[in-house]
Amino acid sequence: MANRSSKGLFNKKSWDYFMSTHFWGPAFNWMIPVAAIADTQKHPRIISGKMTLALSLYSMVFMRFAVRVKPRNLLLFACHFVNTCAQLAQGCRFVDYHYVSQPTPDD
């Protein structure tokens, strides 16, 4: 009985996906948006504008790639969507700190 119920969970197709770079690439790539989200709690003076721009563009390109590749890689798309949002938030903080707001003496 247990054999029948577990057979659907571990079929060859799902196991092949789990053991492929189609899964593990985006899974490890999630470290980039997690780090960007964690950095939103830090002072904006440590933000690199050039790196933020580069990571934003990188993630936008790979979002398109994720939906154009066959089969579509929605895990990769989600990862780069979150990273794009986090990098754009960091970019807004960078622009605000360096070009919009007046620095206070304690900065």
DORO-136463 format. One record per residue: residue in three letters; x, y, z of N, C-alpha, C, O, CB in turn. Coordinates in pm, 1 decimal, padded with zeros to 6 digits. Each point is the difference from the previous one (the first is absolute). Glycine has a CB too. Layout:
! DORO-136463
{"ALA" {X Y Z} {X Y Z} {X Y Z} {X Y Z} {X Y Z}};
...
//
This chain:
! DORO-136463
{"MET" {00081.5 -00120.0 00000.0} {-00081.5 00120.0 00000.0} {00085.7 00126.2 00000.0} {-00026.7 00093.4 -00075.6} {-00151.6 -00219.7 00195.4}};
{"ALA" {00280.2 00129.1 -00035.9} {00087.4 00117.3 00005.5} {00075.8 00017.4 -00130.7} {00033.7 00111.8 -00039.0} {-00011.0 -00141.0 00286.5}};
{"ASN" {00003.5 -00081.1 -00314.0} {00072.2 00005.6 -00125.9} {-00080.1 00074.9 -00105.9} {00057.2 00077.6 -00076.5} {00055.8 -00293.3 00134.1}};
{"ARG" {-00243.6 00194.1 -00063.4} {-00084.4 00067.2 -00098.1} {-00007.7 00150.1 00024.6} {00007.3 00077.7 -00095.2} {-00138.8 -00287.2 00072.2}};
{"SER" {00117.0 00251.7 00146.5} {-00015.2 00143.1 00028.6} {00130.4 00076.0 -00021.8} {-00003.5 00115.5 -00042.4} {-00175.1 -00171.2 00207.7}};
{"SER" {00291.6 -00004.7 -00138.1} {00127.7 00069.0 -00019.3} {00045.8 -00002.4 -00145.0} {00087.8 00076.9 -00039.0} {-00027.3 -00136.6 00271.7}};
{"LYS" {-00119.2 -00027.7 -00311.7} {00040.1 -00011.5 -00139.5} {-00025.7 00130.0 -00075.9} {00080.0 00038.1 -00085.5} {-00128.3 -00283.5 00094.6}};
{"GLY" {-00061.3 00313.3 00020.6} {-00032.4 00125.8 -00066.3} {00093.5 00113.3 00040.0} {00024.0 00090.6 -00079.9} {-00259.5 -00165.0 00070.5}};
{"LEU" {00288.0 00071.5 00129.6} {00088.2 00106.5 00046.6} {00138.8 -00007.7 -00061.9} {00062.2 00103.1 -00025.9} {-00189.6 -00100.2 00237.7}};
{"PHE" {00175.5 -00122.0 -00235.2} {00136.5 -00018.2 -00046.6} {00004.2 -00066.9 -00136.8} {00076.5 -00094.1 -00021.1} {-00001.8 00079.2 00258.1}};
{"ASN" {-00156.7 00063.1 -00329.8} {00006.4 -00058.6 -00133.3} {00124.3 00050.1 -00073.0} {00063.8 00095.5 00044.2} {-00315.4 -00112.1 -00051.8}};
{"LYS" {00285.0 -00045.5 -00100.5} {00124.7 00030.3 -00071.2} {00004.2 00144.1 -00048.7} {00105.0 00064.0 00006.4} {-00091.8 -00302.5 -00075.8}};
{"LYS" {-00123.9 00289.9 00021.5} {-00001.3 00135.7 -00054.3} {00030.4 00103.6 00108.7} {00081.1 00089.9 -00022.3} {-00247.4 -00163.5 -00151.1}};
{"SER" {00103.4 00062.7 00289.5} {00026.7 00096.3 00107.2} {00140.8 -00017.8 00055.9} {00064.6 00098.0 00037.0} {-00308.8 -00095.1 00019.4}};
{"TRP" {00291.8 -00125.9 -00050.0} {00136.6 -00023.9 00048.6} {00102.3 00057.5 -00097.0} {00099.8 00058.2 00042.4} {-00177.0 -00266.4 00074.6}};
{"ASP" {00052.9 00192.3 -00248.0} {00091.0 00056.0 -00100.1} {00006.0 00152.1 00010.7} {00107.3 00058.9 -00012.9} {-00156.9 -00252.3 -00139.1}};
{"TYR" {-00065.1 00257.2 00175.4} {-00003.0 00145.7 00016.9} {00077.4 00040.7 00125.2} {00079.9 00093.6 -00003.6} {-00303.0 -00083.4 -00113.2}};
{"PHE" {00199.4 -00079.6 00225.6} {00066.2 00032.1 00126.3} {00151.1 -00016.8 -00009.7} {00074.1 00071.2 00067.7} {-00279.9 -00142.0 00053.7}};
{"MET" {00252.0 -00020.6 -00203.0} {00143.4 -00025.2 -00012.6} {00063.9 00075.6 -00117.9} {00112.9 -00030.8 -00038.2} {-00152.7 -00193.7 00140.1}};
{"SER" {-00029.8 00321.2 -00158.8} {00052.2 00072.0 -00116.0} {00046.7 00140.8 00036.7} {-00031.7 00051.8 00107.1} {-00121.2 -00185.2 -00252.7}};
{"THR" {00228.3 00193.4 00055.0} {00040.7 00139.5 00020.0} {-00117.9 00094.0 -00018.5} {00006.1 00116.0 00040.8} {00224.8 -00172.2 -00119.1}};
{"HIS" {-00338.3 00007.2 00017.0} {-00122.2 00079.2 -00015.1} {-00058.8 00032.5 00137.6} {-00070.7 00099.6 00015.2} {00025.5 -00207.8 -00240.0}};
{"PHE" {00073.7 00025.5 00323.8} {-00044.8 00024.5 00137.5} {00111.6 00059.9 00085.0} {-00021.0 00102.2 00065.4} {-00140.5 -00292.3 -00086.5}};
{"TRP" {00279.5 00128.6 00021.3} {00106.5 00039.3 00092.3} {00061.4 00135.1 -00033.6} {00044.5 00070.8 00090.4} {00001.7 -00310.5 -00056.1}};
{"GLY" {-00042.5 00277.5 -00161.6} {00052.1 00132.3 -00037.1} {-00079.3 00111.2 00066.5} {00058.0 00082.2 00071.0} {00018.5 -00175.4 -00289.3}};
{"PRO" {-00209.4 00098.2 00196.9} {-00078.6 00102.6 00067.0} {-00002.5 -00014.9 00152.0} {-00006.2 00099.8 00071.8} {-00131.2 -00087.2 -00276.3}};
{"ALA" {00142.0 -00135.0 00253.4} {-00003.3 -00019.2 00145.2} {00119.4 00068.2 00066.3} {-00016.0 00068.6 00100.9} {-00104.9 -00286.9 -00132.5}};
{"PHE" {00238.5 00200.2 -00023.5} {00118.0 00065.8 00056.5} {00004.6 00148.1 -00034.8} {00059.1 00079.6 00072.9} {00062.9 -00295.8 -00087.1}};
{"ASN" {-00184.2 00252.7 -00097.0} {-00002.6 00140.0 -00041.7} {-00083.7 00086.0 00095.0} {00013.8 00122.3 00000.2} {00015.3 -00197.1 -00237.1}};
{"TRP" {-00115.0 00012.9 00317.0} {-00082.6 00074.2 00096.0} {00084.2 00072.4 00104.9} {-00051.1 00087.5 00070.1} {-00130.4 -00254.6 -00105.8}};
{"MET" {00309.7 00132.0 00047.5} {00085.8 00068.9 00097.0} {00017.6 00147.2 -00036.5} {00018.1 00083.5 00088.7} {00101.4 -00299.4 -00043.8}};
{"ILE" {-00124.4 00249.1 -00173.6} {00019.0 00137.5 -00044.1} {-00116.0 00089.1 00046.2} {00025.8 00102.7 00062.8} {00103.8 -00186.5 -00261.8}};
{"PRO" {-00257.3 00049.3 00170.8} {-00107.4 00087.7 00048.9} {-00013.4 -00001.0 00152.5} {-00039.2 00100.9 00058.7} {-00079.4 -00141.3 -00273.4}};
{"VAL" {00150.1 -00070.7 00278.7} {-00006.0 -00002.8 00146.8} {00101.6 00098.4 00057.5} {-00030.3 00071.5 00095.5} {-00044.5 -00313.6 -00098.9}};
{"ALA" {00194.5 00246.3 -00053.7} {00102.2 00095.0 00045.8} {-00043.2 00143.9 -00027.3} {00022.4 00088.3 00082.8} {00155.6 -00260.6 -00124.4}};
{"ALA" {-00239.5 00195.8 -00073.7} {-00046.1 00135.8 -00032.7} {-00110.3 00044.6 00095.7} {-00003.0 00115.6 00042.2} {00062.6 -00153.9 -00283.4}};
{"ILE" {-00148.5 -00051.5 00274.6} {-00107.0 00033.6 00094.7} {00058.9 00027.1 00138.1} {-00043.7 00092.0 00069.2} {-00119.8 -00233.3 -00199.8}};
{"ALA" {00261.5 00062.5 00170.7} {00065.3 00022.2 00129.8} {00072.6 00134.7 00001.4} {00004.3 00066.9 00103.2} {00022.6 -00316.2 -00073.6}};
{"ASP" {00029.7 00288.9 -00142.9} {00072.5 00127.2 -00007.3} {-00090.9 00121.7 00009.4} {00048.3 00110.5 00024.4} {00120.8 -00225.6 -00161.9}};
{"THR" {-00298.9 00097.5 00118.8} {-00089.8 00114.9 00011.5} {-00007.1 00052.7 00143.3} {-00049.1 00110.5 00023.0} {-00083.3 -00200.9 -00214.4}};
{"GLN" {00180.5 00013.0 00286.3} {-00000.4 00043.1 00140.3} {00129.6 00072.8 00037.6} {00012.1 00051.3 00111.3} {-00161.9 -00245.0 -00056.9}};
{"LYS" {00245.5 00198.2 -00145.7} {00127.8 00064.4 00027.2} {-00001.3 00144.1 -00049.2} {-00088.9 00040.3 -00075.0} {00204.9 -00262.2 00058.5}};
{"HIS" {-00017.9 00297.8 00058.9} {00008.7 00140.9 -00036.7} {00019.5 00015.3 -00151.1} {00075.3 -00077.1 -00059.6} {00020.4 00130.1 00286.9}};
{"PRO" {-00161.8 00044.6 -00290.6} {00010.3 00014.4 -00145.6} {00137.4 00044.8 -00050.2} {00026.3 -00009.4 -00119.9} {-00266.0 00062.0 00123.3}};
{"ARG" {00327.0 -00004.8 00083.4} {00131.6 00043.4 -00047.9} {00085.9 -00117.3 -00047.4} {00097.0 00020.8 -00072.9} {-00109.9 00172.2 00230.5}};
{"ILE" {-00020.9 -00315.7 -00117.5} {00080.2 -00115.5 -00043.0} {-00047.3 -00058.0 -00133.4} {00061.8 -00093.4 -00051.1} {-00018.6 00042.8 00291.3}};
{"ILE" {-00150.6 00103.4 -00297.3} {-00053.7 -00051.2 -00126.7} {00089.8 00043.6 -00115.0} {00035.5 00117.4 -00010.5} {-00270.8 -00111.6 00102.5}};
{"SER" {00271.4 -00099.3 -00177.1} {00075.0 00030.6 -00121.4} {-00100.2 00022.3 -00112.9} {-00073.1 -00091.5 -00038.1} {00274.4 -00045.7 00115.5}};
{"GLY" {-00204.2 00256.9 -00129.3} {-00092.6 00031.8 -00108.5} {00026.8 -00080.8 -00125.4} {-00093.3 -00045.8 -00065.9} {00073.6 00273.0 00158.9}};
{"LYS" {00147.6 -00245.3 -00126.7} {00035.2 -00075.9 -00120.8} {-00040.0 -00146.8 00013.6} {-00053.0 -00059.0 -00094.1} {00243.9 00216.7 00052.2}};
{"MET" {-00166.0 -00215.9 00157.5} {-00035.0 -00141.3 00019.9} {-00151.4 -00017.6 00003.6} {-00052.2 -00098.2 -00052.8} {00266.5 00061.8 00179.6}};
{"THR" {-00284.5 00129.8 -00065.5} {-00145.6 -00007.7 00004.9} {-00058.3 00006.6 -00140.6} {-00091.1 -00075.7 -00033.4} {00092.1 00182.1 00260.9}};
{"LEU" {00051.0 -00016.6 -00309.2} {-00045.8 00009.9 -00138.7} {00031.1 -00128.7 -00076.5} {-00084.8 -00051.4 -00073.0} {00119.3 00300.8 00079.5}};
{"ALA" {00086.4 -00300.7 00010.4} {00039.2 -00122.9 -00069.9} {-00088.2 -00117.7 00040.8} {-00043.9 -00076.8 -00085.6} {00279.2 00161.7 00073.1}};
{"LEU" {-00261.5 -00099.7 00141.3} {-00084.1 -00111.5 00045.6} {-00144.7 00016.0 -00044.2} {-00067.9 -00099.2 -00026.2} {00218.5 00071.3 00222.0}};
{"SER" {-00198.7 00151.8 -00204.5} {-00136.3 00023.1 -00049.3} {-00011.4 -00043.0 -00145.8} {-00092.7 -00071.8 -00037.5} {00064.8 00263.8 00198.3}};
{"LEU" {00122.9 -00147.7 -00242.3} {-00003.5 -00035.1 -00142.7} {00019.3 -00150.1 -00020.4} {-00067.2 -00060.9 -00083.3} {00156.0 00288.5 00026.8}};
{"TYR" {00002.3 -00286.3 00132.0} {00024.7 -00144.6 -00005.7} {-00128.8 -00077.6 00027.8} {-00034.1 -00093.5 -00072.5} {00272.5 00130.6 00146.1}};
{"SER" {-00308.5 00002.2 00030.8} {-00121.7 -00072.7 00035.7} {-00111.0 00021.9 -00102.0} {-00078.6 -00090.9 -00026.4} {00141.9 00111.2 00266.5}};
{"MET" {-00070.3 00099.0 -00297.4} {-00102.0 00024.5 -00103.2} {00025.1 -00087.3 -00123.0} {-00093.8 -00054.5 -00058.1} {00067.3 00291.1 00140.8}};
{"VAL" {00152.2 -00249.4 -00121.8} {00034.3 -00084.3 -00115.6} {-00035.2 -00145.3 00029.6} {-00057.2 -00068.3 -00084.9} {00243.3 00226.5 00019.8}};
{"PHE" {-00152.5 -00205.8 00183.8} {-00025.6 -00140.1 00031.5} {-00147.4 -00028.5 00029.2} {-00042.9 -00115.0 -00009.3} {00274.2 00102.0 00098.2}};
{"MET" {-00309.3 00115.1 -00053.7} {-00145.5 -00021.1 00009.4} {-00054.0 -00034.4 -00138.2} {-00080.8 -00091.7 -00014.8} {00062.6 00252.9 00210.6}};
{"ARG" {00063.1 -00087.1 -00296.7} {-00044.4 -00028.7 -00136.4} {00047.8 -00138.3 -00044.4} {-00075.3 -00076.2 -00060.7} {00078.9 00322.4 00007.7}};
{"PHE" {00121.5 -00277.3 00083.9} {00053.5 -00130.9 -00036.4} {-00081.9 -00112.4 00062.8} {-00025.5 -00101.9 -00064.2} {00253.8 00202.9 00044.1}};
{"ALA" {-00269.3 -00082.6 00145.3} {-00071.6 -00105.6 00072.7} {-00133.6 -00035.4 -00064.6} {-00043.8 -00114.8 00007.0} {00154.2 00192.9 00201.4}};
{"VAL" {-00174.4 00018.6 -00270.6} {-00127.7 -00030.7 -00064.9} {00016.9 -00040.0 -00145.8} {-00090.7 -00059.5 -00058.3} {-00018.8 00218.7 00213.3}};
{"ARG" {00224.2 -00127.5 -00215.2} {00023.4 -00035.6 -00139.4} {00060.0 -00139.0 -00017.2} {-00018.2 -00062.0 -00104.7} {00048.4 00302.5 00058.5}};
{"VAL" {00040.9 -00290.7 00146.8} {00063.3 -00130.6 -00009.0} {-00108.7 -00108.0 00002.7} {-00104.5 00017.6 00062.8} {00315.6 00069.8 00050.7}};
{"LYS" {-00185.9 -00197.1 -00181.1} {-00095.0 -00112.2 -00000.2} {00057.4 -00114.3 00079.8} {00112.2 -00040.8 -00030.0} {-00202.2 00108.9 -00193.9}};
{"PRO" {00023.9 -00122.4 00321.4} {-00125.7 00046.4 00057.8} {00022.9 00124.3 00086.0} {00110.4 00023.7 00049.1} {-00198.5 -00259.7 -00051.5}};
{"ARG" {-00016.9 00313.6 00019.3} {00009.7 00122.5 00078.9} {00048.9 -00032.3 00140.8} {-00035.9 -00101.9 00058.9} {-00149.3 00206.6 -00194.3}};
{"ASN" {00267.4 -00015.5 00186.7} {00052.7 -00018.8 00134.6} {-00057.3 00108.0 00090.0} {00059.3 00106.5 00016.8} {00153.6 -00211.0 -00105.8}};
{"LEU" {-00328.9 00075.9 00146.7} {-00067.8 00099.8 00082.3} {00069.9 00022.5 00133.3} {-00014.1 00107.0 00059.3} {-00198.7 -00171.3 -00168.4}};
{"LEU" {00287.7 -00033.8 00157.2} {00077.8 00019.2 00122.0} {00110.2 00103.3 -00024.9} {00024.9 00085.8 00084.7} {-00074.3 -00323.8 -00011.6}};
{"LEU" {00114.1 00230.1 -00187.0} {00101.4 00098.8 -00036.6} {-00062.9 00136.9 -00020.6} {00056.5 00101.3 00041.3} {00080.8 -00281.7 -00147.6}};
{"PHE" {-00253.7 00184.1 00042.9} {-00070.4 00126.1 -00020.1} {-00033.5 00064.9 00133.9} {00023.1 00119.5 00018.0} {-00117.6 -00206.8 -00233.8}};
{"ALA" {00040.7 00010.6 00309.3} {-00036.4 00054.8 00131.1} {00121.9 00054.0 00073.5} {-00006.0 00106.0 00062.3} {-00184.7 -00266.9 -00050.7}};
{"CYS" {00299.5 00088.6 -00019.0} {00124.2 00042.9 00065.0} {00045.0 00134.1 -00055.0} {00032.2 00090.6 00077.0} {00033.5 -00329.8 -00041.3}};
{"HIS" {-00062.9 00253.3 -00166.0} {00047.5 00124.5 -00060.4} {-00102.3 00112.1 00013.0} {00038.1 00117.0 00004.1} {00097.7 -00251.4 -00163.7}};
{"PHE" {-00263.4 00102.3 00166.2} {-00100.8 00102.6 00024.9} {00019.7 00061.0 00139.0} {-00001.7 00122.0 00015.8} {-00160.1 -00242.0 -00168.2}};
{"VAL" {00180.3 00035.0 00251.6} {00023.5 00048.8 00136.6} {00130.5 00078.6 00005.8} {00006.5 00104.0 00065.5} {-00133.2 -00300.4 00029.3}};
{"ASN" {00230.2 00148.1 -00162.5} {00127.2 00071.4 00000.3} {-00012.0 00135.6 -00068.1} {00056.8 00098.1 00048.1} {00062.5 -00316.9 -00048.6}};
{"THR" {-00192.3 00226.1 -00110.8} {-00020.0 00128.0 -00067.4} {-00070.3 00098.7 00092.9} {00040.5 00115.8 00009.9} {-00051.5 -00233.6 -00232.2}};
{"CYS" {-00092.8 00072.9 00289.4} {-00071.2 00088.0 00093.8} {00091.2 00046.6 00113.4} {-00001.3 00117.7 00036.2} {-00212.3 -00236.4 -00091.5}};
{"ALA" {00291.9 00027.9 00110.8} {00090.6 00036.2 00109.0} {00108.4 00095.6 -00047.1} {00033.9 00094.8 00070.8} {-00078.7 -00315.3 00036.1}};
{"GLN" {00099.8 00196.9 -00225.8} {00104.7 00088.2 -00051.4} {-00055.2 00137.5 -00034.9} {00067.7 00100.7 00020.7} {00053.7 -00300.3 -00108.3}};
{"LEU" {-00242.7 00205.2 00035.1} {-00060.2 00129.9 -00029.8} {-00029.1 00077.1 00128.5} {00013.2 00122.3 00003.2} {-00113.3 -00217.4 -00213.0}};
{"ALA" {00060.9 00024.7 00315.0} {-00019.0 00066.2 00130.2} {00133.4 00054.4 00050.7} {00006.3 00111.3 00052.3} {-00200.9 -00264.5 00001.0}};
{"GLN" {00301.5 00074.4 -00068.9} {00133.1 00045.8 00040.6} {00043.3 00119.3 -00085.5} {00061.4 00094.0 00050.6} {-00001.4 -00328.4 00023.3}};
{"GLY" {-00091.8 00230.5 -00202.2} {00032.9 00111.8 -00088.2} {-00071.5 00127.6 00041.3} {00058.7 00108.1 -00002.8} {-00022.3 -00270.0 -00182.1}};
{"CYS" {-00161.8 00149.8 00223.0} {-00075.1 00116.5 00048.8} {00062.0 00054.7 00127.8} {00010.0 00121.5 00016.9} {-00219.3 -00213.3 -00120.0}};
{"ARG" {00250.7 00004.1 00192.2} {00066.5 00043.5 00123.7} {00132.0 00069.7 -00032.0} {00033.5 00100.9 00062.0} {-00140.8 -00291.0 00064.0}};
{"PHE" {00182.4 00136.6 -00222.8} {00127.3 00059.5 -00040.6} {-00020.7 00140.7 -00054.6} {00067.4 00094.2 00041.8} {00022.5 -00322.5 -00092.4}};
{"VAL" {-00183.8 00242.1 -00043.1} {-00027.4 00130.7 -00060.8} {-00049.5 00098.4 00105.1} {00042.5 00115.5 00002.0} {-00096.7 -00227.3 -00220.4}};
{"ASP" {-00034.6 00067.1 00304.6} {-00051.1 00087.8 00105.1} {00111.6 00047.5 00091.9} {00006.4 00118.5 00032.9} {-00225.3 -00237.6 -00043.4}};
{"TYR" {00305.6 00030.3 00051.5} {00106.9 00035.8 00094.2} {00104.4 00091.3 -00064.1} {00042.5 00098.1 00061.0} {-00079.1 -00315.7 00056.0}};
{"HIS" {00077.9 00185.6 -00239.8} {00110.1 00073.6 -00061.5} {-00042.0 00123.3 -00078.7} {00080.2 00092.0 -00016.2} {00036.7 -00305.9 00005.5}};
{"TYR" {-00240.1 00218.4 -00038.7} {-00037.2 00109.7 -00089.1} {-00123.4 00079.6 00043.3} {-00015.9 00114.2 -00043.1} {00115.9 -00247.9 -00135.7}};
{"VAL" {-00186.4 00078.0 00261.2} {-00125.4 00068.5 00033.2} {00005.4 00061.4 00139.1} {-00013.8 00121.4 00014.9} {-00109.5 -00279.8 -00163.4}};
{"SER" {00143.0 00076.8 00248.6} {-00005.3 00050.8 00138.2} {00132.6 00065.0 00037.8} {00106.1 -00033.8 -00052.4} {-00272.2 -00145.5 00114.1}};
{"GLN" {00155.9 00272.7 00030.0} {00119.2 00066.0 00051.2} {00057.7 -00086.1 00113.6} {-00071.9 -00035.1 00093.6} {-00018.7 00266.9 -00157.7}};
{"PRO" {00220.1 -00265.7 00056.0} {00059.0 -00081.6 00107.1} {00001.4 00075.6 00132.8} {00028.0 00119.8 00004.1} {00113.7 -00238.0 -00174.6}};
{"THR" {-00171.6 00048.3 00276.3} {00004.5 00060.1 00133.3} {00139.8 -00019.5 00058.2} {00073.2 -00087.4 -00046.5} {-00321.6 00044.4 00082.0}};
{"PRO" {00287.7 00121.8 00064.8} {00135.0 -00010.1 00054.9} {00033.3 -00137.3 00057.9} {00117.2 -00037.3 00004.4} {-00132.3 00278.0 00043.6}};
{"ASP" {-00084.3 -00316.4 -00003.7} {00029.6 -00130.9 00058.7} {00013.6 -00110.2 -00103.4} {00024.9 -00114.6 00037.4} {-00145.5 00187.6 00164.0}};
{"ASP" {00105.1 -00043.1 -00331.4} {00014.2 -00102.9 -00105.5} {00142.9 -00029.2 -00028.9} {00029.9 -00083.4 -00085.5} {-00241.5 00155.4 -00013.2}};
//
